[in-house]
């Protein structure tokens, strides 16, 4: 039953047919704005300065950001994050994956 139907349509128990029923909420979904998600990220990683010197923390922040934004990210994203979390520097990752970002046209 949708929220708008509640109270407007008679409801009966599917097992006994009684009209003495109560509403049961099985799942609740909370929609959050992008701003709310980014605020949550800022709270999780308050000292973002210095992340370039800490690959593991950078990888954790990137993984959290990727999951918070809820977008489908390319498989390369997971590979880069895995490497960062393993302690590999961004420079090492870039030299190991020279084609990374080859399809990105933002530098042109």
Protein Blocks (a to p, Z undefined) as FASTA:
>chain_A
ZZklgopaccddfklopabdcdddfbdcddddfklmmmmmmmmmmmlghklmmmklmmmm
mmmmmmmnopacdfklmmmmmmmmnopafklmmmmmmmgoklpcklZZ
